[in-house]
């Protein structure tokens, strides 16, 4: 069932069934995602993570053992994420403002959706966001990175702003407009029903791009990462590293499997390090310790005000 479209004047957050379904699928996808490889240890931002040293990371990204819901999700996503759809989604994004609210109001709206899931089996969205932010904070990472942890999944509000389903909101992301790489989850066979699969240009090695063109010039599959990136890049003072963390945190073929590096420029090479540094805080921060929202709220409201000059954000 597709989500209800939201008017710019009066955003609506309804459908208990849809909200629970989105959260259940998002959680199922999270359980098969993990960062592989060893992060480069540098100073400051790139210091080794401390919070996750005792966590078992061997049970993630077990794609072939994933539940049917996840497999069916990716089959639909890989079929429908086409060049034509991505052009349409971006045109619609730039054509209107879907809602106006503060960052904290957006967190609370998304949390209203997530709270409809069973609290015994799933963290609410605000708890996941605060756990990510608090893990970054405990490791002594920069304040802007703490804020990035807090907001990185706010793009899931897209589900209520004209999304076609769940396939254009959550899941691993990948470029469109060039040949699909086998390092995308479930490989190229899962794209056989995509109308771009045998396109003479879109299926070629570089497609509509050129080597070294830079990822800023590449269309990534439309979803919550890409949506939030476009929302905050012109409405915040977050540094490029934060914007890369937001835009690329689900781009596993790139930051995890090493695909599409031929498209990178020198700036992307620096951003890749930042995304790798952020990724564990997204994947491994869930724990049995539930944050106390009201105790933490004043600290994060201050962080939001520090990096968002205008309190009311255009969504």
C-alpha positions, 0 to 999 in steps of 0.5 A, spaced: 500 500 500 503 506 497 503 512 503 498 517 503 501 524 499 502 530 504 500 537 502 505 542 503 500 546 507 498 540 512 503 534 512 499 528 515 502 522 518 497 517 518 497 510 517 499 505 523 499 499 518 504 503 513 508 506 519 509 499 522 511 496 515 516 501 514 519 500 520 519 492 520 522 492 513 527 498 515 529 494 521 530 487 517 534 491 512 539 494 518 540 486 520 543 484 514 548 491 514 555 491 516 561 495 515 567 490 512 574 491 512 578 495 517 578 503 518 584 507 517 586 510 524 588 517 524 587 523 529 580 526 531 574 524 526 578 517 524 580 515 531 578 507 532 571 506 535 571 504 542 563 503 543 563 497 539 569 493 541 565 488 544 559 487 539 558 481 535 559 483 528 559 476 524 551 476 523 550 482 519 550 482 511 548 475 511 544 476 504 542 469 502 539 467 509 535 474 510 528 473 510 523 473 504 521 480 506 528 483 505 529 479 498 522 481 495 524 488 497 530 488 493 527 485 487 522 491 487 527 496 488 532 494 483 526 493 478 523 500 479 529 504 481 530 507 473 533 513 470 526 515 468 524 514 476 530 518 479 529 524 474 522 524 476 523 524 483 528 529 483 524 534 479 518 533 484 523 534 490 525 541 487 518 543 485 515 544 492 516 544 499 512 538 502 512 541 510 515 546 514 518 544 521 524 544 526 529 539 526 526 536 533 519 537 530 521 532 524 524 527 529 518 527 533 514 526 527 518 520 525 518 518 532 510 518 532 510 513 526 516 508 529 512 508 536 507 504 533 511 498 532 512 493 538 516 497 543 519 490 545 522 488 539 524 494 536 527 501 538 523 507 536 526 512 531 528 517 536 531 512 540 536 509 534 538 516 532 539 518 540 543 512 540 547 513 534 549 520 536 550 518 544 555 513 541 559 518 537 559 523 543 562 518 548 567 517 543 569 524 543 567 525 536 566 532 533 559 536 535 557 536 528 558 529 527 554 528 533 548 532 530 549 528 524 548 521 528 542 524 530 539 526 524 542 521 519 535 517 518 530 523 518 529 522 510 525 517 512 519 522 512 520 521 505 515 515 506 509 520 507 511 525 502 509 522 496 514 516 496 511 510 491 512 505 497 518 502 501 523 501 495 524 509 494 525 510 501 530 505 505 535 500 503 542 500 500 543 505 494 547 505 488 548 509 482 543 509 476 545 511 469 550 506 468 551 498 468 549 495 475 555 493 479 555 485 481 557 488 488 550 491 489 546 486 494 544 480 490 548 482 484 546 484 477 541 478 476 536 482 481 536 488 476 534 483 470 527 486 470 529 494 470 528 497 464 535 500 464 538 493 464 539 492 457 539 500 455 545 501 450 547 507 454 545 506 461 547 499 461 554 501 459 560 501 464 560 508 465 553 510 462 552 517 462 558 519 466 565 519 465 571 517 469 573 521 475 567 525 474 565 526 481 560 523 485 556 530 486 555 529 479 552 522 479 545 520 481 544 515 486 538 511 487 532 515 490 531 514 498 532 517 505 539 518 504 539 522 498 532 526 500 535 528 507 542 530 503 538 535 498 534 538 504 540 540 509 545 541 504 543 548 503 539 549 510 545 548 515 552 549 516 554 542 516 561 540 513 562 536 507 564 530 511 557 530 514 553 531 508 557 525 505 555 521 511 548 523 510 548 522 503 552 515 502 551 511 509 547 506 505 551 506 499 554 500 501 557 498 494 561 504 494 564 504 501 564 497 503 565 493 497 569 498 493 565 499 487 564 505 483 571 508 485 572 509 477 567 515 478 571 518 484 575 525 484 580 527 490 574 530 494 570 523 494 576 520 496 576 524 503 569 523 503 570 516 503 574 516 509 569 520 513 563 515 511 567 509 513 568 513 520 561 514 521 558 507 519 559 503 525 555 508 529 549 507 525 550 499 525 552 498 531 549 503 536 543 499 538 543 496 545 539 494 551 540 501 554 534 506 552 536 513 552 532 518 556 529 523 551 528 528 555 534 528 559 538 529 552 533 533 549 536 540 551 543 538 549 541 536 542 537 542 541 543 546 542 547 542 537 541 543 532 541 551 533 549 551 532 548 548 525 541 550 522 541 558 522 534 557 521 530 553 526 524 552 521 526 547 515 523 546 509 522 539 507 
